[in-house]
Amino acid sequence: MPDAADNMRPDAADSLAAVQETAFPIVGIGASAGGLEALEQLLAGVPANSGMAFVVVQHLDPNRPGMLPELLQRSTPMIVRQAENRMKVRPGYVYVIPPNKDLSILHGALYLLDPVARRGLHLPIDSFLTSLAEDRGDQAIGVILSGMGSDGTAGLEAIHGRGGLVLVQTPETAKFDAMPRSAIDAGLADMVAAPGELPRLILRRLLHPPPLAEASELERTAGNSAFEKVCILLRAQSGHDFSLYKKSTVYRRIERRIGIHRLAGIADYVTYLQANPQEVVLLFKELLIGVTQFFRDPAAWAWLQEQVLPGIIRANPPGSVLRAWVAGCSSGEEAYSLAIIFREAVAQLRPKERVELQIFATDLDPDAIARARQGLYPANIAGDVSAERLARFFREEAGKLRVSQDIRQMVVFAPHNVIMDPPFTKLDFLTCRNLLIYLGPDLQKKLLPLFHYSLRPGGVLFLGSAESIGGFTDLFTPLDVKARIYRRELSAPKPLDVELSTSHPTAPVHANDSPTLTMPPNNLQTLADHLLLQKFAPAAVLTNAEGDIVFISGRTGKYLEPAAGKANWNIHAMAREGLRQELIVALPKALRSAEAVVVHNLVVGGDGEKQAIDLTIHPIQEPAQLQGMAMIVFKEVAAAKPRRRHRSGEAATDPRVQELEEALQKASEELQTIREEMQTSHEELKSANEELQSTNEELQSTNEELTTSKEEMQSLNEELQMVNNELQSKVDELSATSNDMKNLLNSTDIATVFLDNALQVRRFTSQATHIFKLLPGDVGRPLSDIVHDLDYPDLQHDAQEVLRTLVFSEKQIASRDAGWYIVRIMPYRTLDNVINGVVITFIDISEAKHLEAELRAVRAGNPKN
C-alpha cells in the first residue's frame, strides 16, 4: 500500500497540522488478542506530521512490564511513549496504556486510574473511548482492531453519538474477529477496512470534512425529490416514516453519511442507498438519537417526586395499580428513574396497602429496547445516581451495575412507534422527554391530543426541558412550567388525527361501529345483501382458534368492548360481563367436536344494561381458507319470564315444570362443579408457574455466573495471547541477535570459549575446535576434561584467579604444533552487571612469532647489524 502521505498535496499535511494545532483530533485505538500486527500496519501508514495524536489501549498482562512501546516504535516515525499521569497529549505522538491501569482523558491530558473491577470483566477500551468522546466531541476518532469479546463497542457508541468518526478493521483480516464484528453488528462503523488502509481513510476525512449546508441551501435541498426518495427508502426497509421529522435534524445525519462516502450530493446518496441496503440500516440507526441518562434534569425529577407523586398515590384507592407510559425510553434510564422515585415516594407515604406502578416503556429502536431489558449499565452512572440509590436499587455485576429485581419487574419494555402504533390508555402518568424536539410541528400537533386521550382525567404529562404543550392549553394545565410537568384537563372529545396501524387491519377501530363495506355501484343483489346484513342478520364475529377477531359483522357493541391498554382484538379480552366465561368453554369445545355449540339465555351487559342472548359457535370447515376458524353469532332473545305461582306462594306442580327444574338444578350443579375444578386447576397451574419461575431465576443466576466465568477466562486468554505475541517478538529479536553474533565471531576468526562459574563449557566458536578437542556434546563438561594442544598447564588456575579477582589475564602461549596464541581470560558480565563465568579468547600469532624468530636469527648471524 502506498504511504498515506502520498495521497496528500505537498503542503496538505503541514496545513492540516497548522489548522489543528490547538484543536487536533485524537485517535483512540482499541486492540486485544492478535492486535499487535494490526497496530504495526496501521501506525506504519501514518506520516509523522499528520497533525493527529494516537492513544493505544490494549488488554495487557497486569503482572508483567509493558513492552508494547518498544515494539511499536519500530513501525512508525512518530514518537511512542508509555502514558503517564497528567501527561499532555501532543500531535505526532503515540501513547500506550501501561499494564494494570485504566486510562482516561480530560482537557487533552491523560490520567491513569486503578481498575475498578477487581473481579469479572475489565473493559479498558470502553472506558477510554467514552472519556475521549466526552472530551473531544466530534474531534474524537475511534478505531477497533483484532480482539476477543466486545470491549470497545460501548465506547464507539459514545463517539458515534457525539459526531466523531468510527473505523473498524475488516473481520476477515483480523486474527480474532469478535471485537470488530461486535462493533459492526451494533451499526456503529462509519468505515470498515484493513489496518493498512485505515490511515488513508482518516487523513482523507480530516482533509475533506463533510460540507455543512447553509440554511437557505438546506431548505432548497430538503424539499426536493431526492430528500423524499431517501425517506421512501427508509420507510420501505425499516417501516418508519421520517418525512415529518424536523428536516434540519434528518438532513444533518444524511450529510454526515454523504461526507463519509465522499459523495457529491444527496442525489448521489440516493443512488448509493439503492445499491447498498446495508447503508439504509446505518442511516436508520443514525436517525435514532438515544441520548439519555438517569435523573436527567434532577430538579424536575425532585419536584415530581415531592409534589406530584404523593398526590397521585393518595388519589387512588389502597391496593390499586397505577399505570405509566415512558415514550421514547431509549436504553431505559428514564423508565428506571421513574420506578425508583415511585418506590421512594411510597416508602415515605407508607400507605395502608401496597400501591404498585406498572410502567410501559417503549422506543422505536429494538436494539435500545434490548439493552433496556438487560438493565445493565456502566459504573460511571454513579455520577447521576446517588450512593444511597446505588446501594438500594442496584447491584454490582462484572464491573457494571444492574437494576434490582424489584425495580426491573415494574417496567415492561416493548418496541413501539408512538406516531403509528395504538397508544396505551387509562394512564396516570406519561413521560415523553426530548422526543418532540426532533419532530416537525405537524407531528407535535398530532401527538399532544393523543397524549391527552391516553391519560386519565387528572393524569400527569412530563416533557423535556426544551419542550412545551404549545397551543394546547385547553388540554393541559401546567403544574410547574420550569419542570415541564402538566396535568390533563377535561375537555370536549375531539377526533384524533393520528394514523394507527394494528396487527389486524381488517378489524374496525371501535367494536360498536358497523363495518363500512365497499360495494360496486348499480348491483341490486349486492345492495340487497348489504341491507339484510345491516338490518336483519344477527351480529357475528369471525375468530381464529386463539380467539383473535379477523372479521366483524353487524353491531357487536352490546356484547364486546375494547380492552384497556394497547389495542387487543381478542374476543376473550373484549367480551362483556356474562359472556367471557361461556366463551372460554364453548369455543374450544366447538373446534374440537367440529359441531356447532349453542348456549341459551345468557345475560350479557354492563353499566346497568342487560340483554339476554343465545350464543352460537359454528366451527368452519369450508372454504379451505377459513378452515380452523369459528363464526360466533350473538342472537338477542326475550328475557325468560318468571314462573307463575299460586296465591299461596308455592310453585305449580306441573310434572313437566318439575322435570325442567330438576334438569336446570342438575345443570347448575354441574356448572358449579366445573367452575370449582377450573378454579382449582388455575391455582395449581399458578403454583406450578411460580415454581417454574423460581427455577428459571435459579437457572438464570447460574447462567450469569457461567457467563462471568467465561468472560474472565476470555479476558485471561486475551492477556495470554498478548504476552505470547510479545514473547514471540522477543524470540525473533533474540534469534536475529544470535545470528548477528555468530557471524561476527566467525568473521573475526578468533577462537573463543565461554565458561560458567564452575568453569564448565557453556559455548564455543568453531575456531576453538582447532585448539581444544571439543564436540557439540561437550557443553556442560569441565574445561579441565577437554584435551588441548597448548603448553599451558596453568590455564585452569588462571581462569579461577580471574573469577576471584575480576582482573583479566593475557599471556602468549605456545602450542605443541609450533603454534603461538595470545590467551586472554576475561570475566563474563551479564546485562545486569553480574559475573557469570569467564570468556577465554585465543588469537593466533604464530606467523608473527615465526617472523620474529627469523629476524633474531638474521641479527644473530650479522652482529654488525
Buried (B, 14 or more C-beta within 10 A) or exposed (E): EEEBBEEBEEEBBEBBBEEBEEEBBBBBBBBBBBBBBBBBBBBBBBBBBBBBBBBBBBBBBEEBEBBBBBBBBEBBEBEBBBBEEEBEBEBBBBBBBBBBBBBBBEEBEBBBEEBBBEEBBBBBBBBBBBBBBBBBEBBBBBBBBBBBBBBBBBBBBBBBEBBBBBBBBBBEBBBBBBBBBBBBEBBBBBBBBBBBBBBBBBBBBBBEEBEEBEEEEBEEBBEEEBBEBBBBBBEEBBEBBBBBBBBEBBBBBBBBBBBBBEBEEBBBBBEBBEEEEEBBBBBBBBBBBBEBBBBBBEEBBEBBBEEBBBEBBEEBEEEBEBBBBBBBBBBBBBBBBBBBBBBBBBEEEEEEEEBEBBBBBBBBBEBBBEBBBBBBBBBBBBEBBEEEBBEBBBEBBBBBBBBBEEBBEBBEBBBBBBBBBBBBBEBBBBBBBBBBBBBBEEBBBBBBBBBBBBBBEEBBBBBBBEBBBEEBEEBBEBBBEEBBBBBBBEEEEEEBEBEBEBEBEEBBEEBEEBEEEEEEEEEEEEEEBEEEBEEEEBBBBBBBEEBBBBBBBBBBBBBBBBBEBBBBBBBBBBBBEBBBBBBBBBBBEBBEEEEBBEBEEBEBBEEEEEBBBBBBBBBBEEEEEBEEBBBBBBBEEEEEEEEEEEEEEEEEEEEEEEEEEEEEEEEEEEEEEEEEEEEEEEEEEEEEEEEEEEEEEEEEEEEEEEBBEEBBEBBEBBBEBBBEBBEEBEEEEEEEEEEEEEEEBEEEEBBBBBBBEEBBBBBBBEBBBBBBEBEEEBEEEEBEEBEBBBEBEEBEEBBBBBBEEEEEBEEEBBBEEEBBBBBBBBBBEEEEEEEBBBBBBBBBBBEEBEEEEEEEEEEEEEEEE
